[in-house]
Amino acid sequence: MSRVRAEVAQGATFVELFFDLVFVFAVTQLTAFLAHDLTWGGLTKTGLLFWLVWWAWTQFTWTLNLADTEHSLVRIPTLLAAAVAFFMAQAVPDAFADAGLWFAISYVLVRMIGLALQVWVVSSDQRMTVTLWSVASQAGLVLVMIGGFADPDARVWWWAGAFAADLIAATVAARGEWVLEPAHFAERHGLIVIIALGESLIAAGVASSEANRDLGFAITVGSAVLATCALWWTYFGTLHSRLEEAMQERVGERLGTFARDVFSFWHAPVVAGVIGVAVAFEEAIAHPNEPLTTGASLALTVGIALFTGGLAGAAARAGVGSAVLARVIVALIALAVTPIVSRTQAWVALLTLAALIVLMDVVDSRQSTPQTVPGR
């Protein structure tokens, strides 16, 4: 078994980045799905689909963490999972219609490939923990398959049950002894955040291709880019490295629960938030001089709240207390101004919220910069 395990710590490799490309497509599909159904029902369905896509991705982060991803016996199943995940992603728009079974089968296959590879890769002293995780995961997979066969109106309940089952499985399994490479684990989750942010720029670019290029358009596009850059800085300015450092300090049982909470759980709303922001970008750029619809306003403000609030949760769980308050304040302000956003020209709303995030980044950077002592 050791031949497929990395002998030295690895960074993210080309096969992992290629695997992530499929999830660029999946995130794009989720953005389009939500944009076409900005209702509470559409939000619920998007949330469930997002969780399944996210859970398939994050499982592979655990699976490949200690694997030798340069080895062909690791590369082949990873590429196979990427191919199957592509079918899962293309089924997203009709997952609650006639493509439910198509989505379910491809999702379950991706998960099964990941679980089998994970059990194979780990050392013998971890095999009991990983086997427990694999067995506990079966309940969620069964519920997804039943949902795929179920009537579309009932499908949401089966997949909500799968969501609950996944949480239970993760709660049970993470308590065991886990050996993980913190640098690789943090890097992989940082890359998926970059992918999501890149997708928001793609959404802005697609929307701008058919828009009238006037002053409102220029300010709106500039604000979208500014907001995306500011969200990037919110995560990668200092927090990402501090989360990695905090993970380095955990060992044994504490390491598994830390990785689960900080990365697998708290990074989910971060990535989901970018999807909401991307939806708002599309409408704002298409109609910069008009107020955003109620749905798009919620997508923008709740998206920002999810992103900053998710990072606040990750920071709090990691013990990075200095990074929490500013992000919580921004999340609360974003939610509080939702009624105003829906009554304000899109470019004004986007520019104001972008400026708010930039202000938070400035304050956060000042707090994180070591103070120079005179004479030292």
Secondary structure, 3 states (H helix, E strand, C coil): CHHHECCCCCCCCHHHHHHHHHHHHHHHHHHHHHHCCCCHHHHHHHHHHHHHHHHHHHHHHHHHCCECCCCHHHHHHHHHHHHHHHHHHHCHHHCCCCCHHHHHHHHHHHHHHHHHHHHHHCCHHHHHHHHHHHHHHHHHHHHHHHHHHCCHHHHHHHHHHHHHHHHHHHHHHCCCCCCCCHHHHHHHHHHHHHHHHHHHHHHHHHHHCCCCCCHHHHHHHHHHHHHHHHHHHHHHCCHHHHHHHHHHCCCHHHHHHHHHHHHHHCHHHHHHHHHHHHHHHHHHHHCCCCECCHHHHHHHHHHHHHHHHHHHHHHHHHCCHHHHHHHHHHHHHHHHCHHHHCCCEHHHHHHHHHHHHHHHHHHHHHHHCCCCCCCC
